């Protein structure tokens, strides 16, 4: 069975807004955790963990609007 790709545009507007809002919250939390792990690099944070996190970050950032990415960069600088 081939997995089907989900896109919020297939939802009615009210559900789409709710879905996008949840995704933004999860995305922001992931990016904050990613930065903490990269800065602190705990002993258990292996190269494999790092590589998986980098791939997840790349995928996530492909969905985050450029305006929001710029805001995140400015806040972390």
C-alpha positions, 0 to 999 in steps of 0.5 A: 500500500502506497502512503498518500500525501496529505496537503492542508489545501485539501481541507475546508478553510476552517480545518485548514487554518487549524491544521496549519496553526498546529503545524506551525506550533510543532515546527517552532518547537522542533526548531527551538529544540534543534538549536538547543541540541546543536548548541549544547550537544549532550553526550547521548546526542550521536551523529546519527541523531544529528543527521536525522534532526538535520533532515527533519529540519530541512523538510520542515523548513521547506514548509515554513514561509520565508518570512517566518524563517527570517523572523526566527533567524533575527530572534536567534541572532 
